[in-house]
Amino acid sequence: MAEEAELAADQHVRYIVTVEKKKDSFESLVMEHIRLNGAYWGLTTLDLLHKLHAVEAAEVVDWIMSCYHPESGGFGGNVGHDPHVLYTLSAVQVLCLFDRLDVLDVEKVADYVAGLQNEDGSFSGDIWGEVDTRFSYIALCTLSLLHRLHKIDVQKAVDFVVSCKNLDGGFGAMPGGESHAGQIFCCVGALAITGSLHHIDRDRLGWWLCERQCKDGGLNGRPEKLADVCYSWWVLSSLIMIDRVHWIDKKNLTKFILNCQDKENGGISDRPDNAVDIYHTYFGVAGLSLMEYPGVKPMDPAYALPLDVVNRIFLRK
Amino acid sequence: MHGRPRRAAKPEDEEASSAKAAKLRDLQAQVLQNQHSGTYTKEAIGLSFKLLEINPEAYTAWNYRKLAFQHNIKELSEPEAIKSAIDDELRVVEVALRQNPKSYGAWYHRKWLLNQKLAPVDSKREFGLLDKLLKVDARNFHGWNYRRFLARFMGVPDEEELNYTMDKISDNFSNYSAWHNRSILLSNLLIKQNKGFESKQKIFSQEFELVTQALFIGPSDQSGWFYHLWLLAQTSTPDNPQLIASWPCSGAKLSSSLVKEKVEQNTLSSIWCHSLQERTVPMVLYFNEPVKGLNQSSVKLKSDLDFGKDIHWRALSMTDSGYSSCWTTYLQIANECSSSQQYSVEVSIPCSDDIVSRSGSNYNCPVHFTFTIELISDDAQDIDLFDKPVAYFSEPLESHGNCEPIPFDLLKITGALVEEDSNWHFERLSEEIDLFRELPDDNCKFVKLTLARLLLACAAIKSCGRSPHERKRYCEEALGHFSDLIRLDPSHKQYYEDERSLVLMDKLTCDMETFVKHCSVQVQPNSIPLNHVQLCKLSLTHVGFAERLMWVQVLDLSHNSLRSIEGLEALQQLVSLNISNNHISSFTALEPLTKIMFLKVLDLSSNEIGAHSMDTTRYICSSPFSHKIEAHEAFEECQKKNINVEEYWDAILFFKPLKLGQLDIKGNAVASKENFRTLVMTLIPSLKWLNGECVN
């Protein structure tokens, strides 16, 4: 490439706003059940690019609440879909962006999440009982943002996460599960939020994580796999939380992310020249944020929200 | 969402897509409707199958199927009918997995079905399904997770599963998932001490052979290297925790007297201990790994000095459930003293069930040593350290004529026993080193890196008969490898520099000959003799081997590349620290200093505090975000004084606990912020000198 790649911020903003409106394509329908996650990805990206005002806050908040199940206290992935913690966290995160936690019945939502903790400290994703460290992270993150961590047994939650620590320093989905960057983010995030990062061998995990950087500059999720833009978040935020991000070559990673942009139509894809989507657009911009890319707001690596939002939640009187 | 090529939408695509979309929309709407109305007819259930066939990620449909299953199974009593209902569900899962072998919903539905325990599990079918899927994708972690679940559910012994991993590895060495499962199974078998798995030595020797074979055949595949690193860690770590350093150390003489004593050859001169002015002696115990359980019976102190009833040990490193490698207690001396007198203090740490490591191993390496405290009379002089600002010597210490030597036994623990086992460790590692030296390493960074790690592991093993010179030799060779690695693998340069930094610290401080060039006793302007160590211009990126520096009172680490000062919290005697001209990028990175009670002089100038929007130690330090600090308590006072807490929370948490007399902070972006000077003056009432100016 002759010129230095640049972040096509305006195009990405336009892409996000457009995709938000296109609900009826086959691609959108297949993702219908995770629209609430999509809202979090799209809106957080807008905020990172200083364009949150491009959407109507009231409209968004109303739609979020239409995914709420008052009987259980949980949120579904879209209107009419069953409640699950995956979408409950996204709902809380989006409300944090808009500083509208006031619309929630905080006790009810917190009880929903807290009620999913199991005897061994793990969390189920919903009433059907699937256990995964993703849900540990989600529960701790949600309850922390709502200032309701005291509703669960935090020590047991930490103990369960630690029991998923592997011999390569990483973490899996459950005890014995193979290390994977996504699960590692969830476990490191869970330990960060609960002040328990000393359980981690930071040098060993840091090395495993920095070895995710491939020859093309991108990051993969585990050994012998292809690079993917979404790992720019999972790997990078984990490295930041354990203070080992300087072990990554930031210049090459930045180049990789920027090469994954569709500079004409906006959006970012998993790999250069692949189809773009909201998910990878968010993770690409979030990764750039973690590397202090100019024009992008800084992110909090543990709560996965802009830094000013998190500071406001924990430091404001 | 992954792996789809970027293509401009064509009108024919749009039309076909539109028809597909309409079909899917209707299907989803109907299934959701049936879920809400609780409709579990055959037709309704069939619709959910159609949906999951197209879109196995439609999680509400899986929930619906569970409800429908529970509802309909209630009517059934014949085992045949029950089995048939279960088979229907299993088949739906198989169809879904064909569409997406990584569907969380599909795998969990199967697990949930088995957990209902309504019929015996068809073992052949389950393992058959797994074999098929893992053949197509040997790295499918959903498959491996399910396999672990199934093996436990069916009571398959770990030894059998171990054989399965061996099969997978023999098929293809490049199978990280199989090596991973192998490490899990072996760890369990060793802990359970199953037949054939009693000896760690035997098992790890076998595994070393297995993995080395794999590495020699295919050195470019990563799985083996990560597995090898695990074996290396198992082989180079002692089974039980050990004490590796203490302050005061064996034979140390602490005094607050300024009268120069005559020092005889081979005896230690006394160390001027400023805290004795307040009748306090900090004690530090440094272990090789985090432990807990230090108390008055596990650490016995015997002395004519009266230390009071309650001796309370607290953790210095980041603590979790009470474990820490570094522990301290502040001995408060209650004795009255009318004239100068020497007292000995005997420290005894016997084998203990109290002191345990995180893995549960107890302390079994008894240690006994003695140090001396000289108390001078009660009306002692009151030394003011601060009539002039303390400056640092810019030239290397060697050029100063009037330096006194540091007694070097300060570095060692006498009487520490050597582990019997470590001979095996050392031999095993030496064998590996020989093997790897034979492997051509020009293009494979893993060979060099592994060799460097093996050398350092050998260097670290404390065995009698191995001299510091041998240790230095290993360090030198490892340093050479790290320099090569920086060339060979430039994108990981910072990693290698951090490793190199550690090895350099080891080399500089592991023996008297080298270390003494960086040490001296500097007599300050007010006649106080302080132990001074200078480690400048060495490109150090972080501090290592802090346990060798616990006696240091003035430390100059300026002009390095320090990003971190973790480890310095062990230096409880530190009065003055110079870390100017480094790469410290936040206040949170300086948290270790808040644990050093007697720190009075700090030079932070020319660093990067305030220059970065990302704080990489935000969650390492104690803060409201990690729930280690109550925001209300910590910041209320500052909020009342109209200090912007959202902007300066980290500065507040750093400066408040310190009782600095002298601070230099210019040359940091944060120092040029508008209210910063006022902030500092407010937070540190004891401050006398700021950036060279008198402020009191």
Interface residues (C-beta under 8 A of the other chain):
Chain A: D24 S25 F26 E27 S28 L29 V30 M31 E32 H33 I34 G76 G77 G80 H81 D82 H84 D126 W128 G129 E130 D132 S144 L149 Q155 N166 L167 D168 G172 A173 M174 G176 G177 E178 S179 H180 A192 I193 T194 G195 S196 L197 H198 H199 R204 G206 W207 W208 C210 E211 Q213 G217 R222 P223 E224 K225 D228 I240 M241 I242 D243 V245 H246 W247 I248 D249 N252 D262 S269 D270 R271 D273 N274 A275 V276 D277 Y279 H280 L290 M291 E292 P298 D300 P301 A302 Y303 L307 D308 V310 N311 R312 F314 L315 R316 K317
Chain B: M1 H2 G3 R4 P5 R6 R7 S17 S18 K20 A21 L24 R25 Q28 L32 Q35 H36 I54 N55 E57 A58 Y59 T60 W62 N63 K66 Y104 Y108 K111 W112 R139 F141 W144 N145 R148 S174 Y176 S177 H180 N181 S183 I184 S187 D221 Q222 S223 F226 L229 W230 A233 P290 S317 M318 T319 D320 S321 Y323 P490 S491 H492 K493 Q494 Y495 D498 R563 S564 A589 H612 S613 M614 T616 T617 R618 Y619 I620 S622 P624 F625 S626 H627 K628 A631 F635 Q639 V645 E646 W649
